[in-house]
Each structure stands twice: as structure tokens, then as C-alpha cells.
């Protein structure tokens, strides 16, 4: 007997034996369950087919020689034969497409049951009950709930005291840091802080009304310091000439125009949780796993930190 066939038989027996030892002798075993029995039978068939295919092609590589008409083109003296696609490959390709269409349409439709789908439905029902039960919570109780959610979901990046862990994330004890203001002025922003698409242009679209020219590096430094220091100090004139038209004279924003950059608000934090945010440090993901009341609570808690 050819050694290749002998090795194929040995490997097949070994793998089938391993399958039996793993399933048949384990606690409970096949347990007379038709699903378990079909699964093991399928595994045995796959082992036999795999070994057979491997033997076939190894033998073919040992004995076959390339034949046919060479194409005119070659690459580094490596030619290509004009042989037709093997019939077996063509049939396999067609059968794969037919099986795929059957699987998605009849075998396992998109709308069929799935554990993930059931989980998502259960979460949606739970969130509705949660929102209904805690809808009336306001004030200090809402802040307390927000602190609990923050410690469970946000402290990993922002730290227990919300200080950003030495620059790993934003420091939530103040509305904006100087580096964040500089980044937004230089690069613009489209973080949906108003809950909708309302982009802010980059520095090439920001004019200082006091000078009639585009904002300069020195003015960016000044206005960044002004905003980061709680709308006080040097840079007030630059803010009034460049930023106040959209963000308001006090920096508290305007509805449908620009967000509040003087202080956090629950609505602002909720929008960040809904849409995520990209800034100087990097990108913060959206938190879809939090329900509406939890987001509102986190917003209330973060707003309370800077007061």
C-alpha cells in the first residue's frame, strides 16, 4: 500500500478516535441527543473528506506534469498556461453561491431568531422600565445616580475624580482645557454637541472682527487661555471679536448655533455620550449601552463637578 494512503488511514482513525474520546466518553456523552449525534457524524464526515482531498492533491502534485498552451505574457520568465477552469472548481463555486443564497433567504433568514437579537430586545424592554421607574428623579438624587454610572462606565478613562488621569482623557472638572480649545480652533469641530450636525470651521474660516483678518497664532493662544480660565483674563477682546457671535458674549452658546463652552450642561454631556467626541487627546466612543436616564444622570453629575 502506498505510504500516503497508509498515513491517511492512520490520521483518519486517530482523529475519529479523538472525536469519540472527547465527546462519547465525556460526562453526559451523546446522551441519545439527535443533535449531538448528527454533529459528531458531521465531524467524522469532514475528517474523511479532508483527508481524502489532501491525499488526492498531494498525489497529483507527485505525479502530474503541467500541460497546455502557454500564454504569450510572462513575468520574470514565469509563464501561465491557458488551461480552462477545472470543472470541479466551477461547480464548487456555483454551489457555494447557491448555498449562500439559500442560507440567507431560507436556511437562516436575516429576521430569524438569534440570541443577540433576544438580548437586544430584553435590554430595550429593561431600559423602558428603567426610564419609566426613574423618570421623576431630579436634583441631588439624579446627581447621585450619575455618580454611580460614572464610576461604573467612565472612571476607567477619566479617573475616579474625573481629572482625566494625567491627560489620558479630558479633565471633566473644568469645561475646556487650553490644549482642547487650540485644537478646535485650528481644526474645527463637528462633534454634534448640539445633538445635530452643526460644524464649526477651522482657523481658515475664523475672522477677528476687531482686525478684519483671519485669527492668528497669538490670538489663538490668547483666546484658548481665556476660555480655559473660565472666560476670564487675557483674550477677552479676541473672544468678543471672533467667538461671541456664535457662542455668545458669556460663552454659554446659542440654541441651534453653537454649544456652551463656558460650562457643562446635562444636555451637552448627553450629546457627547450619544455621538462620541473627537478632540486633542483622541476620540471618545459613543455610549449606546447607557439608556436615556443614565445619560441624563451622568450629565447632571459632571455638571455638578464644576460648580
C-alpha positions as CSV (number, residue, x, y, z in Angstrom):
1,X,0.0,0.0,0.0
2,X,1.2,3.5,-0.8
3,X,2.6,5.2,2.3
4,X,0.5,8.3,1.6
5,X,-2.7,6.2,1.7
6,X,-1.5,4.5,4.8
7,X,-0.8,7.8,6.6
8,X,-4.2,9.0,5.5
9,X,-5.9,5.9,7.1
10,X,-3.9,6.4,10.3
11,X,-4.7,10.1,10.6
12,X,-8.4,9.4,9.9
13,X,-8.6,6.7,12.6
14,X,-6.7,8.9,15.1
15,X,-8.9,12.0,14.5
16,X,-12.1,9.9,14.6
17,X,-10.9,8.2,17.8
18,X,-10.0,11.6,19.3
19,X,-13.5,12.9,18.5
20,X,-15.1,9.8,20.2
21,X,-12.9,10.2,23.3
22,X,-13.7,13.9,23.5
23,X,-17.5,13.6,23.1
24,X,-18.6,10.0,23.5
25,X,-16.8,9.4,26.8
26,X,-17.3,12.8,28.4
27,X,-19.9,13.4,31.1
28,X,-23.3,13.1,29.6
29,X,-21.7,11.9,26.2
30,X,-24.0,11.9,23.2
31,X,-26.8,11.3,25.7
32,X,-29.1,10.0,22.9
33,X,-29.5,13.5,21.6
34,X,-30.0,13.5,17.8
35,X,-28.4,16.9,17.5
36,X,-25.2,15.7,19.3
37,X,-25.2,12.5,17.2
38,X,-25.6,14.5,13.9
39,X,-22.8,16.9,15.0
40,X,-20.4,14.0,15.7
41,X,-21.4,12.3,12.4
42,X,-20.7,15.6,10.5
43,X,-17.3,15.9,12.2
44,X,-16.4,12.3,11.1
45,X,-17.5,13.0,7.5
46,X,-15.5,16.2,7.5
47,X,-12.4,14.4,8.7
48,X,-12.7,11.7,6.0
49,X,-13.4,14.2,3.2
50,X,-10.5,16.4,4.3
51,X,-8.0,13.5,4.4
52,X,-9.3,12.3,1.0
53,X,-8.9,15.7,-0.6
54,X,-5.4,16.2,0.8
55,X,-4.3,12.7,-0.4
56,X,-5.7,13.4,-3.9
57,X,-3.9,16.7,-4.3
58,X,-0.7,15.5,-2.8
59,X,-0.7,12.5,-5.2
60,X,-1.5,14.9,-8.0
61,X,1.5,17.1,-7.1
62,X,3.7,14.0,-7.0
63,X,2.7,12.5,-10.4
64,X,1.1,15.3,-12.6
65,X,3.0,17.5,-15.0
66,X,1.9,20.8,-16.3
67,X,0.5,20.7,-19.8
68,X,-1.3,23.0,-22.2
69,X,-0.6,26.2,-24.2
70,X,1.4,28.9,-22.5
71,X,0.2,32.5,-22.6
72,X,2.2,35.0,-24.6
73,X,2.9,37.1,-21.5
74,X,5.4,36.1,-18.7
75,X,6.7,37.7,-15.6
76,X,10.4,37.1,-14.8
77,X,10.3,34.1,-17.1
78,X,7.3,32.7,-15.2
79,X,4.6,31.7,-17.7
80,X,0.9,31.0,-17.3
81,X,-1.0,28.2,-19.1
82,X,-4.2,28.9,-20.9
83,X,-5.9,26.0,-19.2
84,X,-9.7,26.3,-18.7
85,X,-11.1,26.5,-15.1
86,X,-11.3,22.9,-13.7
87,X,-14.9,21.7,-13.8
88,X,-14.8,20.8,-10.1
89,X,-13.8,24.3,-9.1
90,X,-16.5,25.8,-11.3
91,X,-19.2,23.6,-9.9
92,X,-18.0,24.2,-6.3
93,X,-18.1,28.0,-6.9
94,X,-21.6,27.8,-8.3
95,X,-22.8,25.5,-5.5
96,X,-21.3,27.9,-2.9
97,X,-23.3,30.8,-4.3
98,X,-26.5,28.7,-4.4
99,X,-25.9,27.6,-0.8
100,X,-25.2,31.1,0.3
101,X,-28.5,32.4,-1.2
102,X,-30.4,29.5,0.3
103,X,-28.8,30.1,3.7
104,X,-29.7,33.8,3.9
105,X,-33.1,33.5,2.4
106,X,-34.5,30.2,3.6
107,X,-31.9,28.4,5.8
108,X,-31.3,31.2,8.2
109,X,-33.2,34.4,7.2
110,X,-32.0,37.7,8.5
111,X,-35.1,38.1,10.6
112,X,-34.7,34.7,12.2
113,X,-34.3,34.2,15.9
114,X,-30.8,34.8,17.4
115,X,-29.5,35.1,21.0
116,X,-28.1,38.5,20.3
117,X,-31.5,39.7,19.0
118,X,-33.2,38.3,22.0
119,X,-30.7,40.0,24.3
120,X,-31.2,43.4,22.5
121,X,-34.9,43.0,22.8
122,X,-34.6,42.3,26.5
123,X,-32.3,45.3,27.0
124,X,-34.8,47.6,25.2
125,X,-37.6,46.4,27.4
126,X,-35.5,46.8,30.6
127,X,-34.5,50.3,29.5
128,X,-38.1,51.3,29.0
129,X,-39.0,50.0,32.5
130,X,-35.9,51.8,33.9
131,X,-36.8,55.1,32.3
132,X,-40.4,54.8,33.5
133,X,-39.4,53.9,37.1
134,X,-36.8,56.7,37.5
135,X,-38.3,59.3,35.2
136,X,-39.2,61.6,38.1
137,X,-35.8,61.6,39.7
138,X,-34.2,65.0,39.7
139,X,-31.9,67.2,41.7
140,X,-29.5,65.5,44.2
141,X,-30.9,62.0,43.5
142,X,-30.2,62.4,39.8
143,X,-26.6,63.5,40.6
144,X,-26.1,60.5,42.9
145,X,-27.3,58.2,40.1
146,X,-25.0,59.9,37.7
147,X,-22.0,59.4,40.0
148,X,-22.8,55.7,40.2
149,X,-23.0,55.4,36.5
150,X,-19.8,57.4,36.1
151,X,-17.9,55.2,38.4
152,X,-19.1,52.1,36.6
153,X,-18.6,53.3,33.0
154,X,-16.4,56.5,32.8
155,X,-13.8,56.3,35.6
156,X,-11.6,53.8,33.5
157,X,-10.5,56.7,31.3
158,X,-11.5,59.9,33.2
159,X,-10.4,58.7,36.7
160,X,-12.4,58.4,39.9
161,X,-12.1,62.1,40.5
162,X,-12.8,62.9,36.8
163,X,-9.4,64.6,36.4
164,X,-8.5,62.7,33.2
165,X,-5.7,60.6,34.7
166,X,-2.8,62.9,33.7
167,X,-4.1,63.5,30.2
168,X,-5.4,60.1,29.3
169,X,-8.8,61.6,28.9
170,X,-10.4,65.0,29.3
171,X,-10.4,66.7,32.7
172,X,-14.1,67.0,33.5
173,X,-13.6,69.3,36.5
174,X,-13.3,72.2,34.0
175,X,-15.3,72.8,30.8
176,X,-12.3,73.0,28.4
177,X,-8.6,72.8,28.8
178,X,-6.3,75.2,26.8
179,X,-5.0,72.5,24.5
180,X,-8.6,71.5,23.6
181,X,-9.5,75.0,22.7
182,X,-6.5,75.3,20.5
183,X,-7.2,72.0,18.8
184,X,-10.8,73.0,18.0
185,X,-9.9,76.5,16.7
186,X,-7.2,75.1,14.5
187,X,-9.1,72.1,13.2
188,X,-12.7,72.9,13.5
189,X,-15.3,70.7,15.1
190,X,-18.3,68.5,14.1
191,X,-19.0,66.6,17.3
192,X,-22.7,67.2,17.3
193,X,-22.6,68.9,20.7
194,X,-26.0,70.4,19.9
195,X,-27.3,66.9,19.1
196,X,-27.2,67.6,15.3
197,X,-24.7,68.4,12.5
198,X,-23.6,72.0,13.2
199,X,-19.9,72.1,12.3
200,X,-17.5,74.8,13.4
201,X,-15.0,75.9,10.7
202,X,-11.2,75.6,11.2
203,X,-9.0,78.6,11.6
204,X,-9.2,79.4,7.9
205,X,-12.8,80.4,8.4
206,X,-12.5,82.3,11.6
207,X,-12.2,86.1,11.3
208,X,-11.5,88.6,14.1
209,X,-14.0,91.4,13.6
210,X,-11.7,93.7,15.5
211,X,-8.9,93.4,13.0
212,X,-10.8,92.3,9.9
213,X,-8.3,89.4,9.3
214,X,-8.1,85.7,10.0
215,X,-7.3,84.7,13.5
216,X,-3.5,84.5,14.2
217,X,-1.5,82.1,16.3
218,X,-1.1,84.7,19.0
219,X,-4.8,85.3,19.1
220,X,-5.5,81.6,19.3
221,X,-3.2,81.3,22.3
222,X,-4.9,84.2,23.9
223,X,-8.5,83.0,23.4
224,X,-7.6,79.5,24.4
225,X,-6.2,80.8,27.7
226,X,-9.3,83.0,28.2
227,X,-11.8,80.1,27.7
228,X,-9.7,77.6,29.7
229,X,-9.6,80.1,32.6
230,X,-13.4,80.3,32.9
231,X,-13.9,83.2,30.5
232,X,-11.6,85.5,32.4
233,X,-8.2,87.1,31.8
234,X,-6.3,87.9,28.7
235,X,-8.0,87.1,25.4
236,X,-11.4,88.6,26.1
237,X,-11.1,91.0,23.1
238,X,-10.2,88.1,20.8
239,X,-13.2,86.1,22.0
240,X,-15.5,89.1,21.6
241,X,-14.3,89.7,18.1
242,X,-14.1,86.1,16.9
243,X,-16.2,83.7,19.0
244,X,-19.0,85.7,20.7
245,X,-21.1,85.9,17.5
246,X,-21.9,82.1,17.8
247,X,-21.1,81.2,21.4
248,X,-22.5,84.3,23.0
249,X,-20.8,87.0,24.9
250,X,-20.7,84.8,28.0
251,X,-19.7,81.7,26.1
252,X,-22.9,79.9,27.1
253,X,-23.8,79.2,23.5
254,X,-26.9,79.7,21.4
255,X,-29.6,77.3,20.5
256,X,-29.2,75.8,17.0
257,X,-26.0,77.8,16.6
258,X,-23.1,76.8,18.9
259,X,-22.6,74.9,22.2
260,X,-21.9,76.2,25.6
261,X,-18.2,76.4,26.1
262,X,-18.3,78.2,29.5
263,X,-19.7,75.3,31.5
264,X,-21.1,71.8,31.2
265,X,-24.8,71.2,30.9
266,X,-26.7,67.8,31.1
267,X,-27.8,68.2,27.5
268,X,-24.2,68.8,26.3
269,X,-22.9,65.7,28.1
270,X,-25.8,63.6,26.8
271,X,-25.0,64.6,23.3
272,X,-21.4,63.6,23.8
273,X,-22.5,60.2,25.2
274,X,-24.9,59.8,22.2
275,X,-22.4,60.7,19.4
276,X,-18.9,60.4,20.9
277,X,-16.3,63.2,20.5
278,X,-13.0,63.8,18.8
279,X,-10.6,66.3,20.3
280,X,-6.9,67.0,21.1
281,X,-6.4,63.8,23.1
282,X,-8.2,61.4,20.7
283,X,-11.7,60.0,20.0
284,X,-14.2,59.1,22.7
285,X,-16.7,56.5,21.6
286,X,-20.5,56.8,21.9
287,X,-22.0,55.0,24.8
288,X,-25.0,53.3,23.3
289,X,-25.2,50.8,26.2
290,X,-26.4,53.6,28.5
291,X,-30.1,54.4,28.5
292,X,-31.5,57.9,28.3
293,X,-32.0,58.4,32.0
294,X,-28.5,57.1,32.8
295,X,-27.0,59.6,30.3
296,X,-29.1,62.4,31.8
297,X,-27.8,61.4,35.2
298,X,-24.2,61.4,34.1
299,X,-24.7,64.8,32.6
300,X,-26.1,66.1,35.9
301,X,-23.2,64.6,37.8
302,X,-20.5,66.1,35.5
303,X,-22.2,69.5,35.5
304,X,-22.1,69.4,39.3
305,X,-18.4,68.9,39.4
306,X,-17.5,72.4,38.2
307,X,-20.0,74.2,40.4
